[in-house]
Amino acid sequence: MRKFLSLLALGVTLAAGAAQAAEPAMAAAPAAAPSATAPTVEKTPQQSKMATCNKDAEGKKGDERKAFMKNCLSAKPEAAATPQATQQNKMKTCNADAVGKKGEERKAFMSECLKK
């Protein structure tokens, strides 16, 4: 029994060595494969903002660049650009214009006004 186990261990070791020697490129491939198949991570809004500000700051140096980057990175996006804010503004404007109208007349007016 002892001889059998020794021969089995020797056979497994030789088979593994032969397989590794026959394909040396395969040994390096697993290390490179994860980076090649790794999903790309999208930039966060802050990273996108940094890239944009950095691109706009080309040609500026020293304190001028520092001041520009500080101002650019601290700038807030416009809140009115969101669709919900635009829809809310439309509602306010149409409601103000519909003063005095009632029933079907108001309903038709509001429908037409909100489509614009």
C-alpha positions in Angstrom: 0.0 0.0 0.0 2.8 2.3 0.8 4.5 1.8 -2.6 1.2 2.5 -4.3 0.8 5.9 -2.5 4.4 6.8 -3.3 3.9 6.0 -7.0 0.6 7.9 -7.1 2.2 11.0 -5.5 5.2 10.7 -7.9 2.9 10.4 -10.9 0.8 13.4 -9.9 4.0 15.5 -9.4 5.4 14.5 -12.7 2.1 15.1 -14.5 1.8 18.6 -13.0 5.5 19.4 -13.9 5.0 18.2 -17.4 1.9 20.2 -17.9 3.5 23.3 -16.5 6.6 22.8 -18.7 4.5 22.3 -21.9 2.6 25.5 -21.4 4.8 28.2 -19.9 2.6 31.0 -21.4 -0.4 29.7 -19.4 1.4 30.4 -16.1 1.6 34.1 -17.0 -1.9 34.4 -18.5 -3.9 34.1 -15.3 -2.1 37.1 -13.8 -2.9 39.2 -16.9 -6.5 37.9 -17.4 -8.2 39.6 -14.4 -7.1 43.0 -15.5 -8.1 42.4 -19.1 -11.6 41.2 -18.1 -12.2 43.5 -15.1 -15.2 45.7 -15.7 -14.5 49.4 -16.3 -15.5 51.6 -13.4 -17.3 54.8 -14.4 -16.1 58.1 -13.1 -17.8 59.7 -10.2 -19.3 63.1 -10.7 -16.4 64.6 -8.7 -13.9 62.8 -10.9 -15.6 64.0 -14.1 -15.7 67.6 -12.7 -11.9 67.3 -11.9 -11.1 66.2 -15.4 -13.2 69.0 -17.0 -11.6 71.7 -14.7 -8.2 70.3 -15.3 -8.7 70.5 -19.1 -10.0 74.1 -18.8 -7.0 75.1 -16.7 -4.4 74.3 -19.4 -1.9 77.1 -19.8 -2.5 78.5 -16.3 0.3 78.1 -13.8 1.0 78.7 -10.1 -1.4 80.8 -8.1 -3.6 81.6 -11.2 -4.2 77.8 -11.8 -4.7 77.2 -8.1 -7.4 79.9 -7.9 -9.1 78.7 -11.1 -9.2 75.1 -9.9 -10.6 76.1 -6.6 -13.4 78.2 -8.2 -14.1 75.6 -10.9 -14.3 72.6 -8.4 -16.5 74.5 -6.0 -19.0 75.6 -8.7 -22.5 74.1 -8.2 -24.4 72.7 -11.2 -27.5 74.7 -12.2 -30.6 73.4 -10.4 -33.0 74.7 -13.1 -31.5 72.3 -15.6 -33.3 69.3 -14.0 -36.5 68.2 -15.8 -38.5 68.3 -12.5 -37.6 71.9 -11.8 -38.6 72.8 -15.4 -41.9 71.1 -15.0 -42.5 72.8 -11.7 -41.8 76.2 -13.3 -44.2 75.4 -16.1 -46.9 74.5 -13.6 -46.4 77.8 -11.7 -46.5 79.9 -14.9 -49.5 78.1 -16.3 -51.4 78.4 -13.0 -50.6 82.1 -12.8 -51.9 82.5 -16.4 -55.0 80.5 -15.8 -56.4 82.8 -13.1 -60.1 83.5 -13.8 -60.6 80.4 -15.9 -62.8 77.6 -14.6 -64.0 74.1 -15.5 -63.4 72.8 -19.0 -61.9 76.1 -20.2 -59.2 75.9 -17.5 -58.6 72.3 -18.1 -58.0 72.9 -21.9 -55.9 75.9 -21.2 -53.7 74.1 -18.7 -53.3 71.1 -21.0 -52.2 73.3 -23.9 -49.9 75.4 -21.7 -48.1 72.5 -20.2 -47.4 70.9 -23.6 -45.3 73.9 -24.6 
